[in-house]
């Protein structure tokens, strides 16, 4: 790895960096979340009309899982590109790929028109979304972390994660507006297409912003030999497998809680608790707002107290809140649902606010795009792809008992506690810059 100490961007450039991370990821996550919203409300009727409603939802969560399973593959493909040719070009490719796939979903005929070909094409487009998402987060996080001065790496790393709640707000607001304007019947017949087609307006905005941002200075400091040396994924598994496992374990509980609360909880609230979609959907708006606020709070706070304490407190809180959150949502609708989701997002947001920077610093510059992306997206497979499927199956098998569902986030939170305690000791000492390192508490010190 090059010993050249990269220079950080000037303030005007940092505003562009922040915009490229926040606005670009907001657009990409809007595209990704629109599918989750439509899956909960309409797509089972459009693409799987010949099965029971709950089975249709289960199949749709499986197609959502295809997107999540594709994300690690996207992380490997675009991680390789990002570690070889640069972060900026890779981010533009993923943005365009996600936008085209989402727009195509909005044009796709249903089962009644195309038969079995319709759900097959839906899965194929979801696969494209997953591949693009697999390359998006790592690049956006690194654009922030690698441009930022040492003391603000957590802050600028958080901008990539901030795109997730903003994208969720956009997707949920659009779905609520369409549902309110046309009604549930129209939503299931044709109006579900509107949020997908709207992505064609957003993509050019992200493209223009990302085209104007400079390449990461830490990547630019790598020599041509370092960029063209060992294949990043091979080097990662050969030398940094423990770092990868710690990265996955740090993210898994956060992902799992997030998707159980924002995706599975919609189905649970409507099918088991008996709430209408107009009542349950605002829970996602609450989730997005609370998550976004605490991402920022945690990132700013990390400058003063370091990241380790924030991670540990978040992990312990996720463990303690796992069971009360589900029982509260079941016992006192709709306000129990809103409180359950809102409190969960406090801890999710706090962890997300600092984990992007922490996990990125687990890896050397020439494998960082691949390593950070794989950590994030393998955790996403566990938390976002498999968890809603498992929770829905458990719900059906137990007749609505939430105990075993709550056990899933509790166990992963316990794993997270161990991982975030180990994480600072595995971070690369030279990532912060020449003569700088991080302490075991995740705080910056100078040699």
C-alpha positions as CSV (number, residue, x, y, z in Angstrom):
1,X,0.0,0.0,0.0
2,X,1.3,3.5,-0.9
3,X,2.7,5.4,2.0
4,X,1.8,8.7,0.3
5,X,-0.3,10.8,2.6
6,X,-3.3,11.9,0.5
7,X,-4.5,15.5,0.7
8,X,-8.1,16.0,1.6
9,X,-10.5,18.1,-0.4
10,X,-11.0,21.8,0.1
11,X,-14.3,23.0,1.7
12,X,-16.0,23.8,-1.6
13,X,-15.1,20.3,-2.9
14,X,-16.4,18.7,0.3
15,X,-19.8,20.2,-0.3
16,X,-19.8,18.4,-3.7
17,X,-18.7,15.2,-2.0
18,X,-21.5,15.4,0.5
19,X,-24.0,16.1,-2.3
20,X,-22.7,13.2,-4.4
21,X,-23.1,10.8,-1.4
22,X,-26.4,12.0,-0.1
23,X,-28.3,12.8,-3.2
24,X,-27.0,9.9,-5.3
25,X,-27.7,7.3,-2.6
26,X,-31.1,8.9,-1.9
27,X,-32.1,8.3,-5.5
28,X,-30.8,4.8,-5.6
29,X,-32.5,3.8,-2.3
30,X,-35.7,5.4,-3.5
31,X,-35.6,3.0,-6.4
32,X,-34.8,0.1,-4.2
33,X,-37.4,0.9,-1.5
34,X,-40.2,1.5,-4.1
35,X,-40.2,-2.2,-4.7
36,X,-40.6,-3.0,-1.0
37,X,-43.5,-0.6,-0.7
38,X,-45.2,-2.0,-3.8
39,X,-44.5,-5.6,-2.7
40,X,-46.4,-5.1,0.5
41,X,-49.4,-3.4,-1.1
42,X,-50.0,-4.5,-4.7
43,X,-47.4,-6.7,-6.5
44,X,-48.7,-10.0,-5.1
45,X,-52.0,-9.4,-6.8
46,X,-50.4,-8.3,-10.1
47,X,-47.8,-11.0,-10.4
48,X,-49.0,-13.9,-8.3
49,X,-52.8,-13.8,-8.4
50,X,-53.3,-17.6,-8.3
51,X,-52.0,-18.1,-4.7
52,X,-53.4,-17.1,-1.3
53,X,-52.6,-13.5,-0.2
54,X,-50.1,-14.5,2.5
55,X,-48.4,-17.0,0.2
56,X,-48.2,-14.3,-2.4
57,X,-46.6,-12.0,0.1
58,X,-44.1,-14.7,1.0
59,X,-43.2,-15.2,-2.6
60,X,-42.7,-11.5,-3.0
61,X,-40.4,-11.3,0.0
62,X,-38.5,-14.1,-1.8
63,X,-38.2,-11.9,-4.9
64,X,-37.0,-9.1,-2.6
65,X,-34.5,-11.6,-1.3
66,X,-33.2,-12.1,-4.9
67,X,-32.3,-8.4,-4.8
68,X,-30.5,-8.8,-1.5
69,X,-28.7,-12.0,-2.6
70,X,-27.5,-10.2,-5.8
71,X,-26.0,-7.4,-3.7
72,X,-22.9,-9.3,-2.6
73,X,-22.3,-10.3,-6.2
74,X,-22.7,-6.6,-7.1
75,X,-20.3,-5.8,-4.3
76,X,-17.7,-8.1,-5.8
77,X,-18.2,-6.9,-9.4
78,X,-18.3,-3.2,-8.7
79,X,-15.9,-3.5,-5.8
80,X,-13.3,-4.9,-8.3
81,X,-14.1,-2.0,-10.7
82,X,-14.0,0.6,-7.9
83,X,-10.7,-0.7,-6.5
84,X,-9.1,-0.8,-10.0
85,X,-10.5,2.2,-12.0
86,X,-11.8,4.4,-9.2
87,X,-14.8,5.2,-7.0
88,X,-16.3,8.0,-9.1
89,X,-16.8,6.1,-12.4
90,X,-18.2,3.1,-10.6
91,X,-20.8,5.2,-8.8
92,X,-22.1,6.6,-12.1
93,X,-22.4,3.1,-13.5
94,X,-24.4,1.8,-10.5
95,X,-26.7,4.9,-10.6
96,X,-27.7,4.4,-14.2
97,X,-28.1,0.6,-13.8
98,X,-30.5,1.1,-10.9
99,X,-32.5,3.7,-12.6
100,X,-33.0,1.7,-15.8
101,X,-34.1,-1.4,-13.9
102,X,-36.6,0.5,-11.8
103,X,-38.1,2.3,-14.8
104,X,-38.5,-1.0,-16.6
105,X,-40.4,-2.5,-13.6
106,X,-42.9,0.3,-14.0
107,X,-43.5,-0.8,-17.7
108,X,-43.7,-4.5,-17.0
109,X,-47.1,-6.2,-17.8
110,X,-48.7,-8.3,-15.1
111,X,-49.4,-12.0,-14.9
112,X,-52.8,-11.6,-16.6
113,X,-51.1,-10.2,-19.7
114,X,-47.8,-12.1,-20.0
115,X,-48.4,-15.2,-17.8
116,X,-45.4,-16.8,-16.1
117,X,-43.0,-14.5,-18.1
118,X,-44.1,-11.5,-16.0
119,X,-42.9,-12.7,-12.6
120,X,-39.7,-14.1,-14.2
121,X,-38.9,-10.7,-15.7
122,X,-39.8,-9.1,-12.4
123,X,-37.2,-11.3,-10.7
124,X,-34.6,-10.5,-13.4
125,X,-35.1,-6.7,-12.9
126,X,-34.9,-7.1,-9.2
127,X,-31.6,-8.9,-9.8
128,X,-30.3,-5.9,-11.7
129,X,-31.4,-3.6,-8.9
130,X,-29.6,-5.8,-6.4
131,X,-26.4,-5.8,-8.5
132,X,-26.5,-2.0,-8.7
133,X,-27.2,-1.6,-5.0
134,X,-24.2,-3.9,-4.3
135,X,-21.9,-1.4,-5.9
136,X,-23.6,1.8,-4.6
137,X,-23.1,2.0,-0.9
138,X,-19.4,1.1,-0.8
139,X,-18.5,3.7,-3.4
140,X,-20.7,6.4,-1.8
141,X,-19.2,5.7,1.7
142,X,-15.6,5.8,0.4
143,X,-16.2,9.0,-1.6
144,X,-17.0,10.6,1.8
145,X,-14.5,8.8,4.0
146,X,-11.5,9.1,1.6
147,X,-12.1,12.8,0.9
148,X,-12.6,13.8,4.5
149,X,-10.0,15.0,7.0
150,X,-9.1,12.4,9.7
151,X,-11.3,14.0,12.4
152,X,-14.4,14.1,10.1
153,X,-14.2,10.7,8.5
154,X,-17.2,9.3,10.5
155,X,-19.2,12.5,9.7
156,X,-18.6,12.3,5.9
157,X,-19.0,8.5,5.9
158,X,-22.5,9.0,7.4
159,X,-23.7,10.9,4.3
160,X,-23.9,7.7,2.3
161,X,-26.0,6.1,4.9
162,X,-28.2,9.2,5.2
163,X,-29.4,8.5,1.6
164,X,-31.2,5.4,2.9
165,X,-33.8,7.2,5.2
166,X,-34.2,10.0,2.6
167,X,-34.9,7.4,-0.1
168,X,-37.4,5.7,2.2
169,X,-39.2,9.0,2.8
170,X,-39.4,9.6,-0.9
171,X,-40.6,6.1,-1.7
172,X,-43.1,6.0,1.2
173,X,-44.4,9.5,0.5
174,X,-44.9,8.7,-3.2
175,X,-46.7,5.5,-2.4
176,X,-48.9,7.2,0.2
177,X,-49.7,10.0,-2.3
178,X,-50.6,7.6,-5.1
179,X,-52.6,5.4,-2.7
180,X,-54.5,8.4,-1.4
181,X,-55.1,9.9,-4.9
182,X,-56.3,6.7,-6.7
183,X,-57.3,4.2,-3.9
184,X,-56.3,0.7,-3.1
185,X,-58.1,-0.9,-6.0
186,X,-56.4,1.3,-8.6
187,X,-53.1,0.8,-6.8
188,X,-53.4,-2.9,-7.4
189,X,-54.5,-2.5,-11.0
190,X,-52.2,0.1,-12.4
191,X,-51.3,3.0,-10.1
192,X,-48.4,1.0,-8.4
193,X,-46.4,1.8,-11.6
194,X,-46.3,5.5,-11.0
195,X,-43.5,5.5,-8.3
196,X,-41.4,3.2,-10.5
197,X,-41.8,5.4,-13.6
198,X,-41.0,8.5,-11.5
199,X,-37.4,7.3,-11.1
200,X,-36.6,8.5,-14.7
201,X,-36.9,12.1,-13.5
202,X,-34.5,11.5,-10.6
203,X,-31.6,9.7,-12.3
204,X,-30.3,12.7,-14.4
205,X,-30.0,14.7,-11.2
206,X,-27.8,12.1,-9.6
207,X,-25.8,11.7,-12.8
208,X,-25.0,15.4,-13.0
209,X,-24.0,15.7,-9.3
210,X,-21.7,12.7,-9.4
211,X,-20.1,13.7,-12.7
212,X,-18.8,16.9,-11.0
213,X,-17.2,15.3,-7.9
214,X,-13.4,14.6,-7.9
215,X,-11.9,11.1,-7.5
216,X,-11.1,10.0,-4.0
217,X,-7.6,11.3,-3.1
218,X,-6.7,8.1,-1.2
219,X,-7.4,6.1,-4.3
220,X,-5.6,8.6,-6.5
221,X,-2.5,8.2,-4.2
222,X,-2.3,4.4,-5.1
223,X,0.4,3.6,-7.6
224,X,-0.6,2.0,-10.9
225,X,1.2,-1.2,-9.7
226,X,-1.0,-1.3,-6.6
227,X,-4.2,-0.8,-8.6
228,X,-3.3,-3.6,-11.1
229,X,-1.8,-6.1,-8.6
230,X,-3.7,-8.9,-6.9
231,X,-7.4,-9.3,-7.6
232,X,-9.1,-7.4,-4.8
233,X,-11.5,-10.2,-3.8
234,X,-8.6,-12.7,-3.7
235,X,-6.4,-10.4,-1.6
236,X,-9.3,-9.7,0.7
237,X,-10.0,-13.3,1.5
238,X,-6.3,-14.2,1.7
239,X,-5.2,-11.5,4.1
240,X,-8.3,-9.8,5.6
241,X,-11.0,-12.5,6.2
242,X,-11.3,-11.7,9.9
243,X,-11.8,-8.0,9.1
244,X,-14.6,-9.0,6.7
245,X,-16.4,-11.2,9.3
246,X,-16.2,-8.4,11.9
247,X,-17.7,-6.0,9.3
248,X,-20.5,-8.3,8.6
249,X,-21.2,-9.0,12.2
250,X,-21.2,-5.3,13.0
251,X,-23.9,-4.5,10.4
252,X,-26.1,-7.6,10.5
253,X,-28.3,-6.7,13.6
254,X,-28.8,-3.2,12.3
255,X,-29.9,-4.4,8.9
256,X,-32.2,-7.0,10.5
257,X,-33.9,-4.6,12.8
258,X,-34.3,-2.1,10.1
259,X,-35.9,-4.4,7.6
260,X,-38.1,-6.1,10.1
261,X,-39.5,-2.8,11.2
262,X,-39.9,-1.2,7.7
263,X,-40.9,-4.1,5.5
264,X,-42.1,-7.1,7.5
265,X,-43.9,-4.9,10.0
266,X,-46.1,-3.6,7.2
267,X,-47.4,-7.1,6.5
268,X,-47.7,-7.9,10.2
269,X,-49.6,-4.7,10.9
270,X,-52.1,-5.2,8.0
271,X,-52.5,-9.0,8.0
272,X,-52.2,-9.9,11.7
273,X,-53.0,-6.7,13.7
274,X,-55.7,-5.6,11.3
275,X,-54.5,-2.1,10.4
276,X,-55.1,-0.6,7.0
277,X,-52.2,0.3,4.8
278,X,-53.1,4.0,5.3
279,X,-52.4,3.6,9.0
280,X,-49.4,1.3,8.8
281,X,-47.5,3.1,6.1
282,X,-46.8,6.2,8.2
283,X,-44.7,4.0,10.4
284,X,-42.1,4.0,7.6
285,X,-42.1,7.8,7.6
286,X,-41.5,7.8,11.3
287,X,-38.7,5.2,10.8
288,X,-37.0,7.3,8.1
289,X,-37.1,10.6,10.0
290,X,-35.9,9.2,13.3
291,X,-33.2,7.1,11.6
292,X,-32.0,10.2,9.6
293,X,-31.9,12.4,12.7
294,X,-29.9,9.9,14.7
295,X,-27.5,9.2,11.9
296,X,-26.5,12.8,12.0
297,X,-26.4,13.0,15.8
298,X,-24.2,10.0,16.1
299,X,-21.8,11.1,13.3
300,X,-21.4,14.6,14.9
301,X,-21.1,13.1,18.4
302,X,-18.4,10.7,17.2
303,X,-16.0,13.7,16.7
304,X,-16.1,14.2,20.5
305,X,-16.4,10.8,22.0
306,X,-15.2,8.4,19.3
307,X,-17.2,5.7,17.6
308,X,-16.7,2.6,19.8
309,X,-19.0,3.8,22.6
310,X,-21.7,4.7,20.1
311,X,-21.6,1.3,18.5
312,X,-21.6,-0.6,21.8
313,X,-24.5,1.4,23.3
314,X,-26.5,0.9,20.0
315,X,-25.8,-2.9,20.0
316,X,-26.9,-3.3,23.6
317,X,-30.0,-1.2,23.1
318,X,-31.0,-3.3,20.0
319,X,-30.7,-6.5,22.2
320,X,-32.7,-5.1,25.1
321,X,-35.4,-3.6,22.8
322,X,-35.9,-6.7,20.5
323,X,-38.7,-8.3,22.5
324,X,-40.6,-5.2,23.8
325,X,-40.7,-3.8,20.3
326,X,-42.8,-6.7,18.8
327,X,-45.0,-7.2,21.8
328,X,-45.8,-3.4,21.9
329,X,-46.7,-3.3,18.2
330,X,-49.1,-6.3,18.7
331,X,-50.6,-5.0,21.9
332,X,-51.4,-1.4,21.3
333,X,-52.1,-0.6,17.6
334,X,-51.5,1.8,15.9
335,X,-49.5,3.9,18.5
336,X,-47.7,0.8,19.7
337,X,-46.5,0.2,16.2
338,X,-45.3,3.8,15.8
339,X,-43.4,3.8,19.1
340,X,-41.9,0.4,18.4
341,X,-40.6,1.5,15.0
342,X,-39.5,4.9,16.2
343,X,-37.5,3.7,19.2
344,X,-35.9,0.9,17.1
345,X,-34.7,3.5,14.5
346,X,-33.0,5.6,17.3
347,X,-30.6,2.7,17.8
348,X,-30.4,1.8,14.1
349,X,-29.6,5.4,13.1
350,X,-27.0,5.8,15.8
351,X,-25.1,2.6,14.6
352,X,-25.5,3.6,10.9
353,X,-24.1,7.0,11.7
354,X,-20.6,5.7,12.5
355,X,-20.4,2.2,11.0
356,X,-19.7,3.3,7.4
357,X,-16.4,4.9,8.5
358,X,-15.5,2.2,11.0
359,X,-16.0,-0.7,8.6
360,X,-14.3,1.1,5.7
361,X,-11.2,1.5,7.9
362,X,-11.0,-2.2,8.4
363,X,-9.5,-2.6,4.9
364,X,-6.5,-1.4,2.9
365,X,-7.1,1.2,0.2
366,X,-6.6,-1.3,-2.7
367,X,-9.3,-3.7,-1.3
368,X,-11.5,-1.2,0.5
369,X,-14.3,-0.8,-2.0
370,X,-14.6,-4.6,-2.2
371,X,-14.2,-5.2,1.5
372,X,-16.6,-2.5,2.8
373,X,-19.2,-3.4,0.1
374,X,-19.1,-7.1,0.9
375,X,-19.4,-6.4,4.7
376,X,-22.4,-4.3,4.2
377,X,-24.2,-6.4,1.6
378,X,-23.6,-9.8,3.1
379,X,-25.1,-8.4,6.3
380,X,-27.9,-7.1,4.1
381,X,-28.6,-10.6,2.9
382,X,-28.9,-11.8,6.5
383,X,-30.9,-8.9,7.7
384,X,-32.9,-7.7,4.7
385,X,-33.2,-10.7,2.5
386,X,-33.6,-13.6,4.8
387,X,-35.1,-12.1,7.9
388,X,-38.5,-11.0,6.4
389,X,-38.9,-14.4,4.7
390,X,-38.1,-16.2,8.0
391,X,-40.3,-13.9,10.0
392,X,-43.3,-14.3,7.7
393,X,-42.9,-18.1,7.7
394,X,-42.6,-18.1,11.5
395,X,-45.7,-15.9,11.8
396,X,-47.7,-18.3,9.7
397,X,-46.4,-21.4,11.5
398,X,-47.0,-20.0,15.0
399,X,-50.4,-18.4,14.3
400,X,-49.1,-14.9,15.1
401,X,-46.8,-15.5,18.1
402,X,-44.0,-12.9,17.9
403,X,-41.6,-14.4,20.5
404,X,-39.6,-16.4,17.9
405,X,-39.6,-13.5,15.5
406,X,-38.1,-11.2,18.2
407,X,-35.5,-13.8,19.0
408,X,-33.9,-13.2,15.6
409,X,-32.8,-9.6,16.2
410,X,-31.9,-10.4,19.8
411,X,-29.3,-13.0,18.7
412,X,-27.8,-10.9,16.0
413,X,-27.5,-7.9,18.4
414,X,-25.5,-10.1,20.8
415,X,-23.2,-10.9,17.9
416,X,-22.9,-7.2,17.1
417,X,-21.8,-6.4,20.6
418,X,-18.8,-8.8,20.2
419,X,-17.9,-7.5,16.8
420,X,-18.0,-3.7,17.6
421,X,-15.7,-4.4,20.6
422,X,-13.2,-6.1,18.3
423,X,-13.5,-3.8,15.3
424,X,-11.2,-0.9,16.4
425,X,-8.3,-3.2,16.9
426,X,-8.5,-4.5,13.3
427,X,-8.6,-1.1,11.6
428,X,-5.8,-0.1,9.3
429,X,-3.5,2.3,11.3
430,X,-2.5,4.4,8.2
431,X,-6.0,5.0,6.9
432,X,-6.4,8.3,8.8
433,X,-3.2,9.7,7.2
434,X,0.5,9.6,7.8
435,X,1.4,9.7,11.5
436,X,-2.2,9.1,12.7
437,X,-4.1,6.2,14.0
438,X,-7.2,5.3,15.9
439,X,-7.4,4.1,19.5
440,X,-9.3,1.1,20.8
441,X,-12.2,3.5,21.5
442,X,-12.3,4.6,17.8
443,X,-10.8,8.0,18.6
444,X,-8.2,9.7,16.5
445,X,-4.7,10.2,17.9
446,X,-1.5,11.6,16.4
447,X,1.8,9.8,16.5
